[in-house]
Amino acid sequence: MLRRKLPGTDLDLSVVGMGCWAMGGLWWGDDVRDDVSQAAVERALDLGINWFDTAPLYGHGHADEVLVRALGSRKNDVILASKVGVRWDGEGQHARSDLTPAWIRADLEANLKRLGVETIDLLQIHWPCELETPLEESIGTLESLRKEGKFRYLGLCNYDAAELREAARWGHIDSLQTPYSMLRREFEAELQPQVLAFPNEDGTTRQLGVLAYEPLCRGLLTGKYTATHKFPDSDLRSHDERWQGPRFLKALTLVSRLGLVAKRRGVPVAALALAWVLRQPGMTLAIAGAKTPQQIDEHVQAVGLLDQADLWPEIDRLVASFRG
C-alpha cells in the first residue's frame, strides 16, 4: 500500500483510507450488518489501509463502536480521524453544527470515550457552525483542547476557501476534508489554488493536506448500478438528486465508458475513479467508504494504477466530457 505524508505533520497515511459512515447503519439501507462491517475493517487492515475516518454522527456513535470492536488489539497501530461539532437531538430532529465552546468540549470527550483513546490523531470540524458562533471562539477552544493533549492535528470539513483563510487567522489548520470526484469538481474552482498556497502564521505559504470524501460519488462511480435501480427509503441515495433524472443518466454514460477501459485493464471501475482523484493537484488522500470486504479489495487496486502513464490521457478525456 502506497503511503503519503499529510503535509506539515508526521502522519504517514495510506493513500486510500476507509470511511466509516456506512458502518453506522443509519441512512445506508437495510443491508448493513455489523459482522460484515467488522470484516471489511479487518480486510482493510490486512491490505495496508492504516487510517479510518469516522464521526459521532455516523449511526450516532454506532460506527465508532463497530470500528473499535473490529480493530481490537490493532487499534494502537492505526491512525484515527474523527470529527466534532454536530449535535443531534433525537429521532426525526435536524442534525445541526454546534461549534459553541461547551459543545465542542462535550462532543470531543464523548468521542474519546467511544473510541477508547486518550488522543485522537486528526480531529476535524464536521461542518461550519449553524449557530453563528464566531470562528475565533471555536478554533480557540480547539487549540486549547489540543494543548491539553486531546488531539494532535486539526482539520476542517466542508469549508470553502474564504472560511479556510478565516480559520487560519485563529489557529493552525492541518487539513481540509472536501467532496471531490469525477462527478463533483467544485474543488477545482477556489479551493484547489487555496490549498496549494495556504497561508502560514508568518505570512509564507504551504501546501495544505486534503482528504477527498465521496470519491466514488456514493457508489455511483463503481459501475454496479443501472438506470432502473431503486434504493429503499432507508438509504439516503433514494433522495439524492445525483441518482435521479437526466443528471443520473448522464453520469451513467460516463460510468459505462469508464467500464470499457476498466475491463481492458482488468480492474474495477471504482479503482479507476479513486486513482483519478489521487492524481489531481492538491489531493493528498482519498476516503472510500465500504460495507463489505469485497469493496475494500476493489478500492486498494487504485494504487497500482497511479503510475500507469498511458492510461490517464484517455480517462482525462472521458472525465472532461462530463459536467455535472
C-alpha positions in Angstrom: 0.0 0.0 0.0 1.4 3.4 -1.0 1.5 6.0 1.7 1.7 9.8 1.7 2.6 12.2 4.4 -0.1 14.6 5.4 1.8 17.8 4.7 3.2 19.5 7.7 2.5 16.5 10.0 4.2 13.2 10.9 1.1 11.3 9.8 2.2 8.7 7.2 -1.1 7.6 5.7 -2.2 5.0 3.1 -3.4 6.9 0.1 -6.8 5.2 0.4 -8.4 5.5 3.9 -11.6 3.7 5.0 -14.6 5.9 5.6 -16.9 4.6 8.4 -20.2 6.4 7.7 -21.9 3.3 6.2 -21.0 1.0 9.1 -23.0 3.3 11.3 -26.1 1.8 9.6 -28.3 4.8 9.6 -29.2 6.2 6.1 -27.4 3.5 4.2 -30.1 1.0 3.6 -31.3 -2.2 5.2 -28.3 -4.4 4.3 -25.7 -3.0 6.8 -24.6 -5.7 9.2 -22.1 -5.2 12.0 -20.3 -8.5 11.4 -19.8 -7.7 7.7 -18.6 -4.2 8.6 -16.1 -5.6 11.0 -14.9 -8.0 8.3 -14.4 -5.0 6.0 -12.3 -3.2 8.6 -10.2 -6.4 9.1 -9.7 -6.7 5.3 -8.6 -3.0 5.1 -6.0 -3.7 7.8 -4.7 -6.8 6.0 -4.3 -4.9 2.8 -2.4 -2.0 4.3 -5.0 0.7 5.0 -3.8 2.3 8.1 -6.3 5.0 8.8 -10.0 5.3 9.4 -12.3 8.3 9.1 -15.3 8.3 11.4 -17.6 10.8 13.2 -20.1 10.9 16.1 -22.9 11.4 13.6 -22.3 8.1 11.8 -25.0 6.0 13.3 -25.0 8.4 16.3 -21.9 6.7 17.6 -22.5 3.2 16.4 -19.9 3.4 13.7 -17.3 4.1 16.4 -18.4 1.1 18.4 -18.2 -1.2 15.4 -14.8 0.2 14.4 -13.3 -0.3 17.8 -14.5 -3.9 18.0 -13.1 -4.6 14.6 -9.7 -3.1 15.3 -9.3 -4.9 18.6 -5.7 -5.1 19.7 -4.6 -3.3 16.5 -6.3 -0.1 17.5 -3.0 1.4 18.6 -1.4 0.5 15.2 -3.7 2.7 13.1 -4.5 6.4 12.7 -7.9 7.6 13.8 -9.5 10.6 12.1 -12.7 11.8 13.7 -14.9 14.9 13.8 -16.6 17.2 16.2 -19.4 19.7 16.3 -22.6 18.1 15.0 -25.4 17.9 17.5 -28.4 15.6 17.1 -31.3 16.0 19.5 -33.2 12.8 18.8 -35.1 10.8 16.2 -36.5 13.0 13.5 -34.7 16.1 14.6 -32.3 18.0 12.4 -28.7 17.4 13.0 -27.0 20.8 13.1 -23.5 22.1 13.5 -22.9 23.5 17.0 -19.5 24.9 17.5 -20.0 26.6 20.8 -17.1 26.0 23.2 -19.2 24.0 25.6 -20.5 21.6 22.9 -17.1 21.2 21.2 -15.6 20.1 24.5 -18.5 17.7 25.4 -18.6 16.2 21.9 -14.8 15.6 21.9 -14.9 14.0 25.4 -17.7 11.6 24.3 -15.7 10.9 21.1 -12.6 9.9 23.1 -14.7 7.7 25.4 -16.3 5.8 22.5 -13.1 5.3 20.7 -11.3 4.3 23.9 -8.3 6.6 23.3 -6.8 9.5 25.2 -5.8 11.4 22.0 -7.3 11.5 18.5 -4.7 11.7 15.7 -6.7 14.0 13.4 -9.8 15.9 14.7 -11.9 17.7 12.2 -14.7 20.2 12.5 -17.5 18.4 10.6 -19.5 21.4 9.3 -19.3 25.2 9.6 -21.4 26.4 12.5 -25.1 26.9 12.1 -25.5 28.8 15.4 -23.4 31.9 14.5 -20.6 31.1 16.9 -17.6 33.2 15.9 -14.9 31.1 14.3 -12.4 32.7 16.6 -14.1 31.2 19.6 -14.5 27.7 18.1 -10.9 27.5 16.8 -9.6 29.0 20.1 -11.4 26.3 22.1 -10.0 23.6 19.8 -6.5 24.9 20.2 -6.9 24.8 24.0 -8.0 21.2 23.7 -5.1 20.4 21.5 -2.7 21.8 24.2 -4.5 19.5 26.7 -3.5 16.5 24.5 -7.0 15.6 23.4 -5.9 15.5 19.7 -2.8 16.1 17.7 -3.8 17.7 14.4 -6.8 19.9 13.4 -8.7 19.7 10.2 -11.8 21.3 8.7 -14.5 19.6 6.7 -16.8 21.2 4.2 -15.3 24.7 4.4 -14.9 27.0 1.4 -11.7 28.9 0.5 -12.7 32.1 2.4 -13.7 30.2 5.5 -10.3 28.3 5.4 -8.5 31.6 5.3 -10.5 32.9 8.2 -9.9 29.8 10.3 -6.1 30.1 9.7 -6.2 33.5 11.4 -7.2 31.9 14.7 -5.3 28.6 14.8 -3.1 26.1 12.9 -5.1 24.2 10.4 -3.6 20.9 9.3 -6.0 19.6 6.7 -9.2 20.0 4.7 -11.8 17.3 4.0 -13.9 18.1 1.0 -16.0 16.3 -1.6 -14.3 15.5 -4.9 -14.8 13.0 -7.6 -15.1 12.7 -11.4 -18.7 13.8 -11.0 -18.3 16.5 -8.4 -15.5 19.0 -9.1 -16.3 22.3 -7.3 -12.9 21.8 -5.5 -11.1 22.9 -8.7 -12.5 26.5 -8.6 -11.3 28.3 -5.5 -10.2 25.5 -3.1 -7.6 24.0 -5.3 -5.4 27.1 -5.6 -6.0 27.9 -2.0 -4.8 24.6 -0.6 -1.7 24.7 -2.9 -0.7 28.0 -1.4 -2.2 28.1 2.1 -1.2 30.9 4.5 1.2 30.3 7.4 1.1 32.3 10.5 4.3 34.1 9.4 3.0 35.2 6.0 4.6 32.4 4.0 2.6 29.7 2.3 2.5 25.9 2.4 0.5 23.1 0.8 -2.4 22.1 3.0 -3.3 18.4 3.2 -6.6 17.5 1.5 -8.7 14.4 2.1 -11.2 13.8 -0.6 -14.5 12.3 0.5 -17.2 10.8 -1.8 -14.5 10.0 -4.4 -16.9 7.3 -5.7 -19.9 9.6 -5.5 -21.8 7.4 -3.0 -21.2 4.3 -5.2 -22.3 5.8 -8.5 -18.7 5.5 -9.8 -18.5 1.8 -9.1 -20.3 0.7 -12.3 -22.6 -1.5 -10.2 -25.9 0.4 -10.8 -28.3 0.7 -13.7 -30.9 3.3 -14.6 -33.6 1.2 -13.2 -32.0 0.7 -9.7 -34.2 1.7 -6.8 -32.9 2.3 -3.2 -35.1 1.8 -0.2 -36.3 4.9 1.7 -33.8 3.9 4.4 -30.9 4.7 2.0 -30.1 8.4 1.6 -29.4 7.8 -2.1 -33.1 7.4 -2.7 -33.4 11.1 -2.1 -30.1 12.2 -3.8 -30.6 14.2 -6.9 -27.4 12.8 -8.4 -29.2 9.5 -8.6 -32.3 10.9 -10.4 -33.3 12.2 -13.8 -31.1 13.4 -16.6 -28.1 14.0 -14.3 -28.1 10.4 -13.3 -28.4 9.2 -16.9 -25.5 11.4 -18.0 -23.4 10.1 -15.1 -24.2 6.5 -16.1 -22.9 7.3 -19.6 -19.6 8.3 -18.2 -19.5 5.2 -16.0 -20.3 3.0 -18.9 -17.3 4.4 -20.9 -15.1 4.0 -17.8 -16.3 0.4 -17.6 -14.9 -0.3 -21.1 -11.5 1.0 -20.0 -11.6 -0.9 -16.7 -12.5 -4.2 -18.5 -9.5 -3.8 -20.8 -7.2 -3.2 -17.8 -8.7 -5.9 -15.7 -9.6 -3.6 -12.8 -12.9 -2.4 -11.2 -14.3 1.0 -12.2 -14.0 2.0 -8.6 -10.2 1.7 -8.8 -10.1 4.0 -11.8 -12.3 6.6 -10.1 -10.2 6.6 -6.9 -6.9 6.7 -8.7 -8.1 9.6 -10.8 -8.8 11.6 -7.6 -5.4 10.8 -6.1 -3.6 12.1 -9.2 -5.2 15.5 -9.1 -3.2 18.6 -8.0 -3.7 19.4 -4.4 -5.2 16.0 -3.5 -3.4 14.1 -0.8 -5.6 11.2 0.2 -9.0 9.6 -0.7 -11.6 8.3 1.8 -13.6 5.4 0.4 -16.5 4.1 2.4 -17.2 0.4 2.3 -19.9 -2.0 3.5 -18.1 -5.2 2.6 -14.6 -6.7 2.4 -15.1 -7.1 -1.4 -15.4 -3.3 -1.7 -12.1 -2.9 0.1 -10.5 -5.3 -2.4 -11.7 -3.1 -5.2 -10.5 0.2 -3.6 -6.9 -0.8 -3.0 -6.4 -1.7 -6.7 -6.3 2.1 -7.3 -2.8 2.2 -6.1 -1.5 0.1 -8.9 -3.0 2.5 -11.5 -1.3 5.7 -10.3 1.9 5.3 -12.3 0.4 3.9 -15.5 1.1 6.9 -17.6 -0.5 5.5 -20.8 -3.9 5.1 -19.0 -4.6 8.7 -18.0 -5.0 10.7 -21.2 -8.0 8.5 -22.2 -9.5 8.8 -18.7 -9.0 12.6 -18.6 -10.8 12.9 -21.9 -13.7 11.0 -20.6 -13.9 13.0 -17.4 -13.7 16.2 -19.4 -16.7 15.2 -21.4 -18.9 15.2 -18.2 -20.0 18.4 -16.5 -22.5 17.6 -13.7 
